[in-house]
Amino acid sequence: MICPEPSALQELVRELHRQARPWLPAGSGSRLHWGPPVHGAPGEQEPLVLSTGRLNRLVEHCSGDFTVTVQAGLPLKQLQAELAAAGQWLAIDWPWGSGPIGEESGTVGGLIARGLAGGLRQRYLGVRDQLIGLELLRADGTRARAGGKVVKNVAGYDLMRLFTGSWGSLGLITELTLRTYPLPRHRGGLLLRGPLPALETLRRQCLAAPLMPQRLDWWSEALCGGEHPGLLLALASVSRAAIEDQLQQHRQAAEALGLQVESLDPDQLLAQEAQARRGQADWLLQLGVLPAQATSLLADPAFAGVHSCLAAGAGVGLAWAAATQLPSHRVQTLRRRCKALGGTLSVLQQPPSASLAAWDDSPARPVIEAVKREFDPLQQLARGRLPGVNQAGVSA
Ligand SMILES: Cc1cc2nc3c(=O)[nH]c(=O)nc-3n(C[C@H](O)[C@H](O)[C@H](O)COP(=O)(O)OP(=O)(O)OC[C@H]3O[C@@H](n4cnc5c(N)ncnc54)[C@H](O)[C@@H]3O)c2cc1C
């Protein structure tokens, strides 16, 4: 991995283009191995990895406008600490595997390039919705900008959405402007456990309640550590009374449905959970189904023993398991189930003994490939890894 000075970056990318050399954009390199393998130049096993580690400045925090502009290599943990000092935050979960206080959360550029979000998307939407401006280097070294630095002046092509989840395949993100939010003053939560039909009824009630949950996550039976799956509800507000009132109503509704109810601090529970599962998964799956179908997935026998956390309003999230708990053929069954339930399953990480395609072909494959040719005509970037294109050619 090379980590060039910001002043040398553009010329280096131009030179790589002149040589038609394959390379992989990177942040801190914490999760580069997830997804399909990336090929290097002929005769080289590994691609050249170009890190934004030295592009690590917070450029501008416009606290009055609730926006922040950062260089792509700024660590997320550092950004959150700086925003917190001004009473604000980026409303984004710590990425999976970060540890309880975000020790290994990687860079802001890496976060956007992967495009994954956790349960906070219920209230604040996904990471692509938080991104309002972007600067990048194209494969030939041309610098390009899209969006702006204020929430309302987006004009031209929406490269922000294109680059969110691009996995380094379209260009090197160098700078980002994101929305910030005031740190919520009061928070509270419940863990609700019991039979799926009752939980589903409660899920619908929570989503229709006057105070929109900050998060409402499905926890699989294995993650709850008992005989039932659960719903983790978190509320945030400027008013403690509003939270108490809503929690009381949800508690009563849950008890009437015969659910077990536990009051808790959701942040503390998530931190404990992150600590327990740190670095402990052979399988890491990104999955999604239509939100109303999540209970069918949770009840599926192929899902037994799998740890999973899904945003209940969106039906998307992560699942993980040890190789001994989850043979490959069950992952294939789960992939078929997700498809049948209106969604997808991507394999981010798998045991060395397994060789599943990371993702199936998307119906938009021809468009994705056309965009790739436009941005990277020499196929230099993340060669072998293009989201939505099954380059392994192996059927899932
Ligand atoms: C709740 C949640 C769960 C998540 N779970 C996962 C998960 O399970 N697996 C996962 O991989 N990620 C996950 N993420 C995304 C995670 O935030 C990123 O993978 C992480 O930030 C990587 O940081 P890094 O700097 O180490 O990036 P790297 O590991 O260095 O790179 C990660 C990816 O981003 C690309 N990339 C990095 N920087 C740039 C850049 N400047 N320009 C273009 N492309 C770039 C790389 O090519 C690579 O594909 C999750 C995020 C959230 C919010």
The ligand as a MOL file (V3000), in Angstrom:
LIG
                    3D

  0  0  0     0  0            999 V3000
M  V30 BEGIN CTAB
M  V30 COUNTS 53 58 0 0 0
M  V30 BEGIN ATOM
M  V30 1 C -23.3540 -0.0320 10.0040 0
M  V30 2 C -22.2630 -0.2080 8.9990 0
M  V30 3 C -21.8550 -1.4670 8.6990 0
M  V30 4 C -20.8510 -1.6470 7.7670 0
M  V30 5 N -20.4750 -2.8870 7.5140 0
M  V30 6 C -19.5210 -3.0960 6.5980 0
M  V30 7 C -19.1560 -4.3850 6.2490 0
M  V30 8 O -19.7010 -5.3390 6.7730 0
M  V30 9 N -18.1810 -4.5660 5.3180 0
M  V30 10 C -17.5780 -3.4940 4.7090 0
M  V30 11 O -16.6990 -3.6920 3.8870 0
M  V30 12 N -17.9070 -2.2700 5.0370 0
M  V30 13 C -18.8690 -2.0500 5.9490 0
M  V30 14 N -19.2520 -0.7870 6.2180 0
M  V30 15 C -18.5720 0.2700 5.5000 0
M  V30 16 C -17.3340 0.6510 6.2490 0
M  V30 17 O -17.6040 1.8870 6.8160 0
M  V30 18 C -16.1440 0.7300 5.3380 0
M  V30 19 O -15.8330 -0.5420 4.8420 0
M  V30 20 C -14.9600 1.3060 6.0910 0
M  V30 21 O -15.2500 2.6540 6.3640 0
M  V30 22 C -13.7260 1.1250 5.3700 0
M  V30 23 O -12.7630 2.0910 5.8100 0
M  V30 24 P -11.2970 2.0750 5.2840 0
M  V30 25 O -10.8380 3.4850 5.3050 0
M  V30 26 O -10.4500 1.1310 6.0450 0
M  V30 27 O -11.5060 1.6020 3.7930 0
M  V30 28 P -10.7210 0.4240 2.9600 0
M  V30 29 O -10.8410 -0.8440 3.7200 0
M  V30 30 O -9.3600 0.9680 2.7350 0
M  V30 31 O -11.5680 0.4360 1.6800 0
M  V30 32 C -12.9150 -0.0200 1.7050 0
M  V30 33 C -13.4730 0.0660 0.2990 0
M  V30 34 O -13.6290 1.4040 -0.1070 0
M  V30 35 C -12.8340 1.7010 -1.2600 0
M  V30 36 N -12.2580 3.0190 -0.9740 0
M  V30 37 C -11.6820 3.4170 0.1860 0
M  V30 38 N -11.3380 4.7050 0.1050 0
M  V30 39 C -11.6960 5.1380 -1.1110 0
M  V30 40 C -11.5950 6.3770 -1.7770 0
M  V30 41 N -11.0640 7.4500 -1.1960 0
M  V30 42 N -12.0630 6.4720 -3.0410 0
M  V30 43 C -12.6330 5.4120 -3.6460 0
M  V30 44 N -12.7580 4.2020 -3.0590 0
M  V30 45 C -12.2870 4.0740 -1.8120 0
M  V30 46 C -11.8280 0.5800 -1.3660 0
M  V30 47 O -11.4430 0.3190 -2.6980 0
M  V30 48 C -12.6230 -0.5850 -0.7760 0
M  V30 49 O -13.5010 -1.1130 -1.7420 0
M  V30 50 C -20.2560 -0.5530 7.1270 0
M  V30 51 C -20.6760 0.7200 7.4320 0
M  V30 52 C -21.6770 0.8960 8.3610 0
M  V30 53 C -22.1110 2.2870 8.6690 0
M  V30 END ATOM
M  V30 BEGIN BOND
M  V30 1 1 1 2
M  V30 2 1 2 3
M  V30 3 2 2 52
M  V30 4 2 3 4
M  V30 5 1 4 5
M  V30 6 1 4 50
M  V30 7 2 5 6
M  V30 8 1 6 7
M  V30 9 1 6 13
M  V30 10 2 7 8
M  V30 11 1 7 9
M  V30 12 1 9 10
M  V30 13 2 10 11
M  V30 14 1 10 12
M  V30 15 2 12 13
M  V30 16 1 13 14
M  V30 17 1 14 15
M  V30 18 1 14 50
M  V30 19 1 15 16
M  V30 20 1 16 17
M  V30 21 1 16 18
M  V30 22 1 18 19
M  V30 23 1 18 20
M  V30 24 1 20 21
M  V30 25 1 20 22
M  V30 26 1 22 23
M  V30 27 1 23 24
M  V30 28 2 24 25
M  V30 29 1 24 26
M  V30 30 1 24 27
M  V30 31 1 27 28
M  V30 32 2 28 29
M  V30 33 1 28 30
M  V30 34 1 28 31
M  V30 35 1 31 32
M  V30 36 1 32 33
M  V30 37 1 33 34
M  V30 38 1 33 48
M  V30 39 1 34 35
M  V30 40 1 35 36
M  V30 41 1 35 46
M  V30 42 1 36 37
M  V30 43 1 36 45
M  V30 44 2 37 38
M  V30 45 1 38 39
M  V30 46 1 39 40
M  V30 47 2 39 45
M  V30 48 1 40 41
M  V30 49 2 40 42
M  V30 50 1 42 43
M  V30 51 2 43 44
M  V30 52 1 44 45
M  V30 53 1 46 47
M  V30 54 1 46 48
M  V30 55 1 48 49
M  V30 56 2 50 51
M  V30 57 1 51 52
M  V30 58 1 52 53
M  V30 END BOND
M  V30 END CTAB
M  END
